[in-house]
Amino acid sequence: MAARAASAATALLLGAHDVALACTVCGSERGADLRAGILEGDLLLAAAGVVVPFLALLGAAALVGRGAPPARGGGA
Amino acid sequence: MIVEPARRRLLAAAVLLGVGLGGFFDGILFHQILQLHHMLTTRRPAETLTAVEVNMFWDGMFHAFTWLVTVGGLAALWRALADPDAPRPPRTFVGGMLLGWGLFNVVEGVVDHHVLGLHRVVEGAPHPWWDLGFLASGVALIALGTWLVRADAPRPAPAPTARTPAVAIRR
């Protein structure tokens, strides 16, 4: 499920990228190469490399802030 | 590290900002200016135009998350400073940012460099010293940040001694 969602999101992003490329000297063939390069092979590993460290760090920040008193006025 | 509740909100915001700014430091200096590595260069060396573009895509994803964390840090800082009476100790703020930067170096270094093997600090270096140095810089930043945050802790009131008010009461 997560892999499908990641693939769909990437394809969506690269679809926009293809359109942008088609408007430049790059042409759409390079866009296709790029999409293939990203979707084949290392997609999940690279996504994990981006997402996992940030999730861990967000967890660390949440632990630091746990027990903070509620903000008065102006805060959410 | 024990931090009293009044400083926790500011500290959490500072840690988030430190993570975000540390990520930008890594991405801007190592990925873009010095081009020592990109996100996937161990697995996809930047030797063809397509490989460079694939790496650039994942560098962009990395920067997108870094940007989101920085925005989250700004929002947390806004909330922390919403209360006009909230404490704003500068050493807690600076120490928290150094703590966040150090945590970024350690977590990103362990996960991306060593566990997943996506890239190394200096791609193709014959020794691991750059990667170990990156982890060491993270540990040093964590230690420095923790020291600064602790330095802001309120001092406990001194216990009464023979020369303090306890004597005065007796008089």
gemmi code that builds the backbone of each chain (N, CA, C; Angstrom):
import gemmi

chains = {
    "A": [
        ("MET", (0.840, -1.209, 0.000), (0.000, 0.000, 0.000), (0.868, 1.249, 0.000)),
        ("ALA", (1.839, 1.243, 0.933), (2.734, 2.401, 1.019), (3.569, 2.530, -0.248)),
        ("ALA", (3.988, 1.361, -0.770), (4.793, 1.392, -1.992), (3.978, 1.934, -3.154)),
        ("ARG", (2.707, 1.517, -3.224), (1.846, 2.016, -4.293), (1.638, 3.517, -4.184)),
        ("ALA", (1.395, 3.959, -2.943), (1.181, 5.393, -2.738), (2.426, 6.176, -3.117)),
        ("ALA", (3.598, 5.643, -2.726), (4.846, 6.333, -3.057), (5.047, 6.376, -4.570)),
        ("SER", (4.752, 5.250, -5.232), (4.901, 5.210, -6.695), (3.945, 6.189, -7.366)),
        ("ALA", (2.712, 6.221, -6.859), (1.725, 7.117, -7.462), (2.135, 8.570, -7.272)),
        ("ALA", (2.617, 8.897, -6.054), (3.026, 10.280, -5.794), (4.206, 10.662, -6.669)),
        ("THR", (5.144, 9.720, -6.800), (6.321, 10.013, -7.621), (5.931, 10.183, -9.080)),
        ("ALA", (5.057, 9.291, -9.558), (4.627, 9.392, -10.959), (3.907, 10.715, -11.212)),
        ("LEU", (3.131, 11.132, -10.217), (2.413, 12.405, -10.343), (3.399, 13.563, -10.442)),
        ("LEU", (4.380, 13.547, -9.542), (5.390, 14.610, -9.561), (6.143, 14.612, -10.882)),
        ("LEU", (6.496, 13.403, -11.327), (7.297, 13.327, -12.552), (6.454, 13.608, -13.787)),
        ("GLY", (5.160, 13.390, -13.675), (4.287, 13.791, -14.776), (4.385, 15.292, -14.980)),
        ("ALA", (4.337, 16.022, -13.869), (4.494, 17.477, -13.965), (5.886, 17.817, -14.476)),
        ("HIS", (6.874, 17.024, -14.027), (8.241, 17.255, -14.467), (8.360, 17.029, -15.971)),
        ("ASP", (7.689, 15.994, -16.471), (7.717, 15.724, -17.917), (7.183, 16.899, -18.707)),
        ("VAL", (6.073, 17.452, -18.225), (5.481, 18.592, -18.929), (6.474, 19.741, -18.963)),
        ("ALA", (7.134, 19.964, -17.804), (8.106, 21.049, -17.756), (9.268, 20.766, -18.705)),
        ("LEU", (9.714, 19.519, -18.714), (10.835, 19.169, -19.587), (10.468, 19.312, -21.060)),
        ("ALA", (9.251, 18.927, -21.379), (8.833, 18.983, -22.775), (8.878, 20.416, -23.296)),
        ("CYS", (8.775, 21.366, -22.391), (8.776, 22.771, -22.790), (10.190, 23.323, -22.908)),
        ("THR", (11.185, 22.513, -22.600), (12.564, 23.016, -22.631), (13.346, 22.237, -23.681)),
        ("VAL", (14.638, 22.570, -23.763), (15.471, 21.867, -24.745), (15.652, 20.408, -24.366)),
        ("CYS", (15.325, 20.062, -23.141), (15.554, 18.677, -22.695), (14.708, 17.688, -23.505)),
        ("GLY", (13.479, 18.059, -23.800), (12.614, 17.138, -24.522), (12.056, 16.078, -23.602)),
        ("SER", (11.018, 15.390, -24.046), (10.310, 14.466, -23.173), (11.029, 13.127, -23.020)),
        ("GLU", (11.961, 12.807, -23.896), (12.645, 11.506, -23.776), (13.454, 11.441, -22.498)),
        ("ARG", (14.103, 12.534, -22.172), (14.876, 12.551, -20.933), (13.958, 12.453, -19.729)),
        ("GLY", (12.776, 13.051, -19.832), (11.814, 12.938, -18.751), (11.447, 11.480, -18.517)),
        ("ALA", (11.266, 10.742, -19.615), (10.932, 9.314, -19.494), (12.089, 8.545, -18.869)),
        ("ASP", (13.312, 8.878, -19.274), (14.487, 8.214, -18.684), (14.548, 8.465, -17.186)),
        ("LEU", (14.279, 9.707, -16.831), (14.337, 10.079, -15.425), (13.289, 9.320, -14.619)),
        ("ARG", (12.079, 9.269, -15.173), (11.002, 8.569, -14.467), (11.376, 7.096, -14.294)),
        ("ALA", (11.892, 6.517, -15.365), (12.291, 5.108, -15.263), (13.393, 4.946, -14.223)),
        ("GLY", (14.335, 5.882, -14.224), (15.459, 5.796, -13.291), (15.001, 5.870, -11.849)),
        ("ILE", (13.962, 6.657, -11.603), (13.492, 6.806, -10.228), (12.572, 5.656, -9.831)),
        ("LEU", (11.705, 5.257, -10.749), (10.725, 4.227, -10.391), (11.344, 2.841, -10.327)),
        ("GLU", (12.399, 2.623, -11.125), (13.024, 1.301, -11.099), (14.002, 1.225, -9.939)),
        ("GLY", (14.020, 0.124, -9.293), (15.114, -0.156, -8.361), (15.048, 0.490, -7.006)),
        ("ASP", (15.533, 1.704, -6.889), (15.849, 2.251, -5.581), (14.750, 3.124, -4.993)),
        ("LEU", (13.547, 3.057, -5.537), (12.496, 3.970, -5.098), (12.240, 3.876, -3.594)),
        ("LEU", (11.953, 2.683, -3.108), (11.601, 2.539, -1.693), (12.783, 2.848, -0.786)),
        ("LEU", (13.956, 2.406, -1.219), (15.155, 2.641, -0.409), (15.426, 4.141, -0.285)),
        ("ALA", (15.335, 4.841, -1.408), (15.591, 6.281, -1.380), (14.518, 7.000, -0.577)),
        ("ALA", (13.261, 6.566, -0.744), (12.178, 7.189, 0.023), (12.407, 6.965, 1.518)),
        ("ALA", (12.847, 5.749, 1.864), (13.139, 5.470, 3.279), (14.280, 6.350, 3.767)),
        ("GLY", (15.272, 6.550, 2.916), (16.421, 7.374, 3.295), (16.048, 8.813, 3.556)),
        ("VAL", (15.003, 9.285, 2.890), (14.538, 10.659, 3.120), (13.602, 10.708, 4.324)),
        ("VAL", (12.647, 9.772, 4.378), (11.550, 9.875, 5.352), (11.959, 9.399, 6.750)),
        ("VAL", (12.670, 8.264, 6.821), (12.958, 7.663, 8.136), (13.740, 8.602, 9.061)),
        ("PRO", (14.845, 9.229, 8.588), (15.554, 10.125, 9.511), (14.676, 11.261, 10.019)),
        ("PHE", (13.852, 11.832, 9.140), (13.025, 12.957, 9.576), (11.941, 12.504, 10.553)),
        ("LEU", (11.373, 11.316, 10.333), (10.376, 10.822, 11.294), (11.019, 10.612, 12.656)),
        ("ALA", (12.226, 10.038, 12.647), (12.931, 9.814, 13.923), (13.209, 11.138, 14.620)),
        ("LEU", (13.613, 12.136, 13.831), (13.957, 13.427, 14.431), (12.714, 14.163, 14.925)),
        ("LEU", (11.612, 14.024, 14.197), (10.353, 14.619, 14.668), (9.937, 13.970, 15.983)),
        ("GLY", (10.128, 12.658, 16.077), (9.826, 11.953, 17.325), (10.682, 12.471, 18.469)),
        ("ALA", (11.969, 12.722, 18.171), (12.868, 13.241, 19.213), (12.394, 14.614, 19.683)),
        ("ALA", (12.014, 15.478, 18.730), (11.544, 16.823, 19.106), (10.248, 16.731, 19.919)),
        ("ALA", (9.382, 15.780, 19.537), (8.125, 15.609, 20.277), (8.411, 15.163, 21.706)),
        ("LEU", (9.407, 14.285, 21.857), (9.773, 13.835, 23.210), (10.285, 15.003, 24.047)),
        ("VAL", (11.085, 15.865, 23.405), (11.608, 17.030, 24.125), (10.467, 17.939, 24.581)),
        ("GLY", (9.467, 18.119, 23.697), (8.375, 19.040, 24.006), (7.282, 18.437, 24.861)),
        ("ARG", (7.351, 17.133, 25.125), (6.284, 16.483, 25.892), (6.218, 17.066, 27.300)),
        ("GLY", (5.016, 17.366, 27.731), (4.874, 17.927, 29.066), (4.962, 19.433, 29.100)),
        ("ALA", (5.094, 20.054, 27.894), (5.135, 21.516, 27.880), (3.783, 22.082, 28.293)),
        ("PRO", (3.771, 23.195, 29.022), (2.487, 23.775, 29.428), (1.773, 24.357, 28.219)),
        ("PRO", (0.442, 24.407, 28.238), (-0.278, 24.976, 27.095), (0.032, 26.457, 26.945)),
        ("ALA", (0.089, 26.903, 25.656), (0.379, 28.316, 25.402), (-0.833, 29.157, 25.783)),
        ("ARG", (-0.563, 30.368, 26.252), (-1.655, 31.276, 26.584), (-1.800, 32.306, 25.468)),
        ("GLY", (-2.963, 32.394, 24.859), (-3.233, 33.452, 23.897), (-2.393, 33.339, 22.647)),
        ("GLY", (-3.028, 33.391, 21.485), (-2.302, 33.385, 20.220), (-1.859, 32.013, 19.781)),
        ("GLY", (-1.687, 31.086, 20.694), (-1.233, 29.762, 20.318), (-2.383, 28.907, 19.842)),
        ("ALA", (-2.047, 27.797, 19.139), (-3.090, 26.914, 18.640), (-3.547, 26.013, 19.771)),
    ],
    "B": [
        ("MET", (18.039, 14.336, 30.009), (18.156, 15.741, 30.387), (16.815, 16.218, 30.944)),
        ("ILE", (16.822, 16.715, 32.177), (15.583, 17.191, 32.797), (15.464, 18.693, 32.537)),
        ("VAL", (14.367, 19.078, 31.902), (14.117, 20.492, 31.618), (12.767, 20.839, 32.205)),
        ("GLU", (12.724, 21.933, 32.950), (11.459, 22.297, 33.577), (10.448, 22.665, 32.487)),
        ("PRO", (9.134, 22.417, 32.769), (8.099, 22.549, 31.734), (8.075, 23.904, 31.049)),
        ("ALA", (8.392, 24.966, 31.760), (8.287, 26.299, 31.155), (9.240, 26.470, 29.983)),
        ("ARG", (10.373, 25.770, 29.980), (11.336, 25.916, 28.890), (11.156, 24.866, 27.806)),
        ("ARG", (10.328, 23.856, 28.059), (10.246, 22.735, 27.127), (9.741, 23.149, 25.746)),
        ("ARG", (8.737, 24.018, 25.734), (8.142, 24.410, 24.462), (9.170, 25.128, 23.586)),
        ("LEU", (9.932, 26.032, 24.198), (10.975, 26.746, 23.453), (12.056, 25.767, 22.997)),
        ("LEU", (12.402, 24.832, 23.865), (13.444, 23.865, 23.524), (13.008, 22.975, 22.359)),
        ("ALA", (11.757, 22.522, 22.371), (11.273, 21.672, 21.278), (11.296, 22.438, 19.956)),
        ("ALA", (10.901, 23.716, 19.979), (10.936, 24.527, 18.761), (12.372, 24.675, 18.271)),
        ("ALA", (13.287, 24.927, 19.203), (14.690, 25.100, 18.824), (15.268, 23.817, 18.231)),
        ("VAL", (14.889, 22.665, 18.794), (15.382, 21.388, 18.256), (14.884, 21.196, 16.821)),
        ("LEU", (13.596, 21.486, 16.590), (13.053, 21.355, 15.234), (13.790, 22.277, 14.267)),
        ("LEU", (14.004, 23.533, 14.679), (14.723, 24.464, 13.810), (16.151, 23.983, 13.564)),
        ("GLY", (16.781, 23.430, 14.588), (18.138, 22.909, 14.417), (18.187, 21.750, 13.442)),
        ("VAL", (17.185, 20.864, 13.515), (17.119, 19.747, 12.552), (16.984, 20.305, 11.134)),
        ("GLY", (16.067, 21.265, 10.959), (15.837, 21.818, 9.623), (17.049, 22.558, 9.092)),
        ("LEU", (17.623, 23.425, 9.915), (18.765, 24.208, 9.439), (19.996, 23.326, 9.257)),
        ("GLY", (20.150, 22.306, 10.117), (21.244, 21.354, 9.922), (21.088, 20.591, 8.611)),
        ("GLY", (19.849, 20.243, 8.289), (19.599, 19.568, 7.012), (19.919, 20.471, 5.835)),
        ("PHE", (19.532, 21.738, 5.950), (19.863, 22.676, 4.865), (21.369, 22.853, 4.733)),
        ("PHE", (22.075, 22.910, 5.873), (23.542, 23.040, 5.836), (24.135, 21.868, 5.057)),
        ("ASP", (23.687, 20.663, 5.387), (24.175, 19.457, 4.704), (23.858, 19.525, 3.212)),
        ("GLY", (22.596, 19.816, 2.899), (22.179, 19.798, 1.495), (22.852, 20.876, 0.671)),
        ("ILE", (22.924, 22.083, 1.224), (23.491, 23.192, 0.448), (25.003, 23.033, 0.303)),
        ("LEU", (25.680, 22.727, 1.441), (27.150, 22.675, 1.380), (27.647, 21.384, 0.716)),
        ("PHE", (27.186, 20.236, 1.189), (27.741, 18.969, 0.706), (27.155, 18.535, -0.641)),
        ("HIS", (25.806, 18.701, -0.800), (25.177, 18.215, -2.026), (25.381, 19.187, -3.189)),
        ("GLN", (25.295, 20.491, -2.893), (25.232, 21.440, -3.999), (26.521, 22.214, -4.225)),
        ("ILE", (27.080, 22.826, -3.189), (28.263, 23.665, -3.411), (29.506, 22.789, -3.624)),
        ("LEU", (29.780, 21.900, -2.649), (30.980, 21.050, -2.777), (30.726, 19.819, -3.647)),
        ("GLN", (29.456, 19.412, -3.765), (29.067, 18.228, -4.557), (29.892, 16.996, -4.169)),
        ("LEU", (30.047, 16.805, -2.839), (30.781, 15.633, -2.349), (29.949, 14.371, -2.528)),
        ("HIS", (28.650, 14.513, -2.433), (27.750, 13.389, -2.639), (26.371, 13.930, -2.979)),
        ("HIS", (25.509, 13.035, -3.443), (24.084, 13.323, -3.563), (23.349, 12.218, -2.820)),
        ("MET", (22.024, 12.273, -2.872), (21.238, 11.381, -2.016), (21.523, 9.900, -2.285)),
        ("LEU", (21.747, 9.533, -3.546), (21.836, 8.106, -3.896), (23.165, 7.726, -4.531)),
        ("THR", (24.211, 8.529, -4.335), (25.404, 8.334, -5.161), (26.165, 7.035, -4.903)),
        ("THR", (25.969, 6.405, -3.745), (26.629, 5.101, -3.576), (25.978, 4.064, -4.490)),
        ("ARG", (24.652, 4.152, -4.619), (23.933, 3.172, -5.437), (23.827, 3.601, -6.886)),
        ("ARG", (23.716, 4.901, -7.119), (23.642, 5.413, -8.500), (24.656, 6.523, -8.671)),
        ("PRO", (25.890, 6.181, -8.929), (26.921, 7.213, -9.091), (26.509, 8.212, -10.171)),
        ("ALA", (26.800, 9.475, -9.904), (26.370, 10.544, -10.815), (27.290, 10.599, -12.034)),
        ("GLU", (27.211, 9.533, -12.838), (28.115, 9.426, -13.987), (27.410, 9.640, -15.317)),
        ("THR", (26.087, 9.592, -15.309), (25.333, 9.882, -16.519), (24.347, 11.002, -16.210)),
        ("LEU", (23.855, 11.628, -17.265), (22.921, 12.730, -17.049), (21.673, 12.241, -16.316)),
        ("THR", (21.177, 11.055, -16.695), (19.984, 10.520, -16.024), (20.267, 10.250, -14.550)),
        ("ALA", (21.444, 9.696, -14.258), (21.784, 9.418, -12.858), (21.886, 10.716, -12.060)),
        ("VAL", (22.436, 11.753, -12.685), (22.504, 13.056, -12.008), (21.091, 13.566, -11.728)),
        ("GLU", (20.196, 13.392, -12.710), (18.827, 13.882, -12.522), (18.081, 13.075, -11.458)),
        ("VAL", (18.312, 11.759, -11.440), (17.671, 10.930, -10.404), (18.153, 11.382, -9.024)),
        ("ASN", (19.464, 11.596, -8.904), (20.003, 12.078, -7.624), (19.446, 13.450, -7.278)),
        ("MET", (19.312, 14.302, -8.287), (18.792, 15.645, -8.042), (17.346, 15.578, -7.551)),
        ("PHE", (16.582, 14.631, -8.094), (15.197, 14.446, -7.644), (15.167, 14.110, -6.163)),
        ("TRP", (16.021, 13.141, -5.734), (16.000, 12.740, -4.327), (16.625, 13.799, -3.428)),
        ("ASP", (17.581, 14.563, -3.957), (18.068, 15.731, -3.207), (16.919, 16.704, -2.972)),
        ("GLY", (16.089, 16.863, -3.983), (14.932, 17.757, -3.854), (13.954, 17.247, -2.812)),
        ("MET", (13.715, 15.926, -2.792), (12.833, 15.352, -1.769), (13.406, 15.602, -0.370)),
        ("PHE", (14.706, 15.418, -0.251), (15.380, 15.666, 1.028), (15.178, 17.129, 1.450)),
        ("HIS", (15.380, 18.050, 0.518), (15.208, 19.466, 0.856), (13.752, 19.802, 1.156)),
        ("ALA", (12.818, 19.105, 0.502), (11.397, 19.352, 0.776), (11.072, 18.986, 2.232)),
        ("PHE", (11.572, 17.837, 2.692), (11.333, 17.445, 4.087), (12.044, 18.410, 5.034)),
        ("THR", (13.245, 18.830, 4.659), (13.981, 19.777, 5.497), (13.185, 21.073, 5.645)),
        ("TRP", (12.610, 21.507, 4.532), (11.791, 22.732, 4.536), (10.572, 22.555, 5.448)),
        ("LEU", (9.920, 21.378, 5.344), (8.736, 21.137, 6.176), (9.090, 21.169, 7.668)),
        ("VAL", (10.215, 20.554, 8.023), (10.624, 20.550, 9.435), (10.932, 21.971, 9.899)),
        ("THR", (11.558, 22.771, 9.036), (11.867, 24.157, 9.398), (10.581, 24.955, 9.611)),
        ("VAL", (9.614, 24.765, 8.733), (8.324, 25.446, 8.898), (7.667, 24.993, 10.207)),
        ("GLY", (7.750, 23.696, 10.500), (7.212, 23.187, 11.764), (7.913, 23.829, 12.955)),
        ("GLY", (9.223, 24.018, 12.837), (9.975, 24.666, 13.908), (9.548, 26.111, 14.103)),
        ("LEU", (9.296, 26.805, 12.995), (8.831, 28.197, 13.104), (7.459, 28.253, 13.773)),
        ("ALA", (6.578, 27.318, 13.388), (5.244, 27.283, 14.001), (5.355, 27.005, 15.502)),
        ("ALA", (6.235, 26.057, 15.851), (6.419, 25.728, 17.273), (6.999, 26.920, 18.023)),
        ("LEU", (7.896, 27.657, 17.374), (8.482, 28.836, 18.017), (7.414, 29.906, 18.233)),
        ("TRP", (6.551, 30.068, 17.245), (5.446, 31.026, 17.359), (4.590, 30.703, 18.580)),
        ("ARG", (4.283, 29.408, 18.739), (3.459, 28.990, 19.881), (4.208, 29.195, 21.190)),
        ("ALA", (5.507, 28.892, 21.151), (6.289, 29.010, 22.393), (6.351, 30.458, 22.870)),
        ("LEU", (6.343, 31.399, 21.919), (6.479, 32.805, 22.286), (5.129, 33.507, 22.378)),
        ("ALA", (4.034, 32.734, 22.236), (2.708, 33.350, 22.281), (2.410, 33.932, 23.657)),
        ("ASP", (2.911, 33.256, 24.680), (2.705, 33.735, 26.046), (3.764, 34.801, 26.351)),
        ("PRO", (3.338, 36.051, 26.594), (4.342, 37.104, 26.839), (5.180, 36.854, 28.084)),
        ("ASP", (4.680, 36.011, 28.992), (5.431, 35.730, 30.216), (6.328, 34.494, 30.091)),
        ("ALA", (6.279, 33.854, 28.912), (7.077, 32.635, 28.753), (8.564, 32.987, 28.826)),
        ("PRO", (9.371, 32.124, 29.455), (10.814, 32.401, 29.521), (11.447, 32.300, 28.138)),
        ("ARG", (12.430, 33.166, 27.875), (13.113, 33.153, 26.571), (14.625, 33.107, 26.783)),
        ("PRO", (15.102, 32.105, 27.483), (16.541, 32.055, 27.755), (17.328, 31.759, 26.472)),
        ("PRO", (18.273, 32.629, 26.118), (18.988, 32.460, 24.841), (19.808, 31.182, 24.771)),
        ("ARG", (20.387, 30.763, 25.917), (21.211, 29.551, 25.854), (20.359, 28.314, 25.597)),
        ("THR", (19.126, 28.318, 26.103), (18.227, 27.197, 25.809), (17.920, 27.155, 24.322)),
        ("PHE", (17.680, 28.335, 23.729), (17.332, 28.381, 22.307), (18.520, 27.959, 21.433)),
        ("VAL", (19.687, 28.564, 21.670), (20.869, 28.227, 20.862), (21.275, 26.771, 21.116)),
        ("GLY", (21.254, 26.368, 22.387), (21.605, 24.985, 22.711), (20.647, 23.993, 22.065)),
        ("GLY", (19.359, 24.327, 22.049), (18.378, 23.450, 21.408), (18.628, 23.321, 19.917)),
        ("MET", (19.012, 24.435, 19.289), (19.285, 24.361, 17.844), (20.523, 23.505, 17.568)),
        ("LEU", (21.562, 23.661, 18.397), (22.759, 22.823, 18.224), (22.419, 21.353, 18.478)),
        ("LEU", (21.557, 21.121, 19.470), (21.110, 19.752, 19.770), (20.387, 19.151, 18.561)),
        ("GLY", (19.494, 19.929, 17.944), (18.778, 19.447, 16.764), (19.713, 19.174, 15.601)),
        ("TRP", (20.686, 20.066, 15.392), (21.649, 19.875, 14.301), (22.462, 18.601, 14.547)),
        ("GLY", (22.913, 18.423, 15.786), (23.682, 17.222, 16.104), (22.855, 15.959, 15.932)),
        ("LEU", (21.591, 16.004, 16.369), (20.716, 14.837, 16.192), (20.548, 14.526, 14.706)),
        ("PHE", (20.410, 15.589, 13.894), (20.292, 15.365, 12.453), (21.526, 14.628, 11.930)),
        ("ASN", (22.720, 15.127, 12.284), (23.944, 14.497, 11.768), (24.035, 13.029, 12.188)),
        ("VAL", (23.687, 12.754, 13.444), (23.809, 11.373, 13.929), (22.767, 10.472, 13.258)),
        ("VAL", (21.504, 10.915, 13.249), (20.438, 10.055, 12.707), (20.608, 9.884, 11.196)),
        ("GLU", (20.850, 10.986, 10.490), (21.018, 10.877, 9.036), (22.267, 10.064, 8.712)),
        ("GLY", (23.318, 10.287, 9.487), (24.554, 9.543, 9.241), (24.360, 8.049, 9.451)),
        ("VAL", (23.720, 7.690, 10.558), (23.535, 6.259, 10.845), (22.606, 5.625, 9.808)),
        ("VAL", (21.457, 6.269, 9.552), (20.454, 5.652, 8.672), (20.923, 5.647, 7.210)),
        ("ASP", (21.298, 6.811, 6.691), (21.585, 6.906, 5.253), (22.990, 6.438, 4.882)),
        ("HIS", (23.971, 6.754, 5.734), (25.346, 6.383, 5.378), (25.640, 4.925, 5.707)),
        ("HIS", (25.188, 4.494, 6.887), (25.651, 3.194, 7.375), (24.617, 2.075, 7.254)),
        ("VAL", (23.338, 2.360, 7.536), (22.336, 1.280, 7.496), (21.852, 1.049, 6.057)),
        ("LEU", (21.374, 2.122, 5.411), (20.840, 1.959, 4.054), (21.932, 2.044, 2.988)),
        ("GLY", (23.057, 2.652, 3.315), (24.152, 2.744, 2.349), (23.786, 3.529, 1.098)),
        ("LEU", (23.093, 4.667, 1.283), (22.661, 5.457, 0.114), (23.775, 6.357, -0.396)),
        ("HIS", (24.525, 6.927, 0.495), (25.645, 7.767, 0.083), (26.664, 7.844, 1.213)),
        ("ARG", (27.849, 8.365, 0.899), (28.858, 8.614, 1.922), (29.204, 10.096, 1.876)),
        ("VAL", (29.841, 10.585, 2.929), (30.134, 12.028, 2.972), (31.007, 12.406, 1.774)),
        ("VAL", (32.115, 11.692, 1.602), (32.950, 11.896, 0.418), (32.860, 10.616, -0.397)),
        ("GLU", (32.068, 10.666, -1.452), (31.833, 9.466, -2.256), (33.139, 8.986, -2.877)),
        ("GLY", (33.425, 7.710, -2.715), (34.626, 7.141, -3.320), (35.864, 7.263, -2.455)),
        ("ALA", (35.757, 7.871, -1.288), (36.936, 7.970, -0.412), (37.357, 6.558, 0.007)),
        ("PRO", (38.672, 6.300, 0.052), (39.116, 4.927, 0.353), (39.006, 4.553, 1.825)),
        ("HIS", (38.661, 5.503, 2.672), (38.588, 5.217, 4.111), (37.275, 5.790, 4.659)),
        ("PRO", (36.867, 5.324, 5.843), (35.573, 5.788, 6.392), (35.689, 7.030, 7.271)),
        ("TRP", (36.835, 7.706, 7.273), (37.049, 8.773, 8.268), (36.062, 9.917, 8.111)),
        ("TRP", (35.726, 10.274, 6.880), (34.779, 11.375, 6.691), (33.420, 11.028, 7.313)),
        ("ASP", (32.982, 9.779, 7.107), (31.677, 9.367, 7.662), (31.718, 9.334, 9.186)),
        ("LEU", (32.829, 8.824, 9.714), (32.958, 8.782, 11.175), (33.076, 10.197, 11.741)),
        ("GLY", (33.775, 11.072, 11.000), (33.892, 12.469, 11.431), (32.540, 13.164, 11.447)),
        ("PHE", (31.692, 12.809, 10.455), (30.341, 13.389, 10.409), (29.556, 12.973, 11.651)),
        ("LEU", (29.643, 11.696, 12.020), (28.960, 11.226, 13.232), (29.547, 11.907, 14.470)),
        ("ALA", (30.881, 12.035, 14.485), (31.528, 12.675, 15.643), (31.093, 14.132, 15.767)),
        ("SER", (30.940, 14.818, 14.625), (30.478, 16.214, 14.685), (29.075, 16.268, 15.280)),
        ("GLY", (28.255, 15.276, 14.958), (26.913, 15.225, 15.527), (26.957, 15.035, 17.033)),
        ("VAL", (27.798, 14.120, 17.484), (27.909, 13.873, 18.935), (28.417, 15.136, 19.638)),
        ("ALA", (29.406, 15.816, 19.013), (29.951, 17.042, 19.616), (28.876, 18.127, 19.699)),
        ("LEU", (28.079, 18.260, 18.632), (27.011, 19.272, 18.657), (25.965, 18.941, 19.718)),
        ("ILE", (25.645, 17.656, 19.861), (24.678, 17.248, 20.900), (25.225, 17.588, 22.281)),
        ("ALA", (26.515, 17.294, 22.493), (27.120, 17.564, 23.807), (27.121, 19.065, 24.090)),
        ("LEU", (27.518, 19.866, 23.093), (27.569, 21.318, 23.281), (26.162, 21.878, 23.533)),
        ("GLY", (25.195, 21.406, 22.747), (23.820, 21.873, 22.926), (23.274, 21.505, 24.292)),
        ("THR", (23.527, 20.272, 24.721), (23.041, 19.826, 26.034), (23.664, 20.665, 27.150)),
        ("TRP", (24.961, 20.942, 27.005), (25.653, 21.745, 28.023), (25.021, 23.142, 28.114)),
        ("LEU", (24.741, 23.746, 26.953), (24.138, 25.084, 26.955), (22.744, 25.059, 27.582)),
        ("VAL", (21.950, 24.043, 27.232), (20.586, 23.962, 27.783), (20.645, 23.779, 29.294)),
        ("ARG", (21.556, 22.930, 29.747), (21.687, 22.696, 31.195), (22.172, 23.951, 31.915)),
        ("ALA", (23.004, 24.745, 31.228), (23.542, 25.956, 31.860), (22.433, 26.953, 32.162)),
        ("ASP", (21.304, 26.836, 31.460), (20.180, 27.742, 31.688), (19.250, 27.271, 32.804)),
        ("ALA", (19.489, 26.084, 33.321), (18.584, 25.559, 34.349), (18.629, 26.449, 35.585)),
        ("PRO", (17.469, 26.727, 36.192), (17.474, 27.560, 37.397), (18.243, 26.894, 38.519)),
        ("ARG", (19.026, 27.694, 39.227), (19.823, 27.156, 40.338), (18.900, 26.856, 41.525)),
        ("PRO", (19.079, 25.710, 42.188), (18.281, 25.442, 43.396), (18.683, 26.400, 44.523)),
        ("ALA", (17.707, 26.735, 45.354), (17.993, 27.643, 46.465), (18.996, 26.992, 47.408)),
        ("PRO", (19.979, 27.772, 47.910), (20.980, 27.163, 48.804), (20.350, 26.710, 50.118)),
        ("ALA", (20.833, 25.584, 50.602), (20.320, 25.055, 51.870), (20.769, 25.956, 53.003)),
        ("PRO", (19.932, 26.132, 54.011), (20.335, 27.002, 55.123), (21.559, 26.451, 55.833)),
        ("THR", (22.465, 27.360, 56.169), (23.662, 26.959, 56.921), (23.691, 27.754, 58.215)),
        ("ALA", (24.775, 27.583, 58.945), (24.883, 28.265, 60.237), (24.908, 29.775, 60.075)),
        ("ARG", (25.335, 30.290, 58.852), (25.452, 31.740, 58.691), (24.232, 32.343, 57.997)),
        ("THR", (23.266, 31.554, 57.638), (22.125, 32.056, 56.889), (20.938, 32.271, 57.811)),
        ("PRO", (19.792, 32.656, 57.254), (18.657, 33.054, 58.082), (18.318, 32.118, 59.222)),
        ("ALA", (18.728, 30.831, 59.111), (18.432, 29.919, 60.225), (19.023, 30.480, 61.517)),
        ("VAL", (20.225, 31.083, 61.402), (20.866, 31.672, 62.583), (20.077, 32.905, 63.032)),
        ("ALA", (19.663, 33.684, 62.016), (18.938, 34.905, 62.338), (17.659, 34.595, 63.106)),
        ("ILE", (17.010, 33.482, 62.717), (15.772, 33.128, 63.400), (16.056, 32.845, 64.878)),
        ("ARG", (17.178, 32.179, 65.104), (17.513, 31.852, 66.491), (17.698, 33.126, 67.324)),
        ("ARG", (18.274, 34.173, 66.666), (18.498, 35.406, 67.420), (17.166, 36.034, 67.764)),
    ],
}
model = gemmi.Model(1)
for chain_id, residues in chains.items():
    chain = gemmi.Chain(chain_id)
    for i, (resn, *xyz) in enumerate(residues, 1):
        res = gemmi.Residue()
        res.name, res.seqid = resn, gemmi.SeqId(i, " ")
        for name, pos in zip(("N", "CA", "C"), xyz):
            atom = gemmi.Atom()
            atom.name, atom.element = name, gemmi.Element(name[0])
            atom.pos, atom.b_iso = gemmi.Position(*pos), 0.0
            res.add_atom(atom)
        chain.add_residue(res)
    model.add_chain(chain)
structure = gemmi.Structure()
structure.add_model(model)
structure.setup_entities()
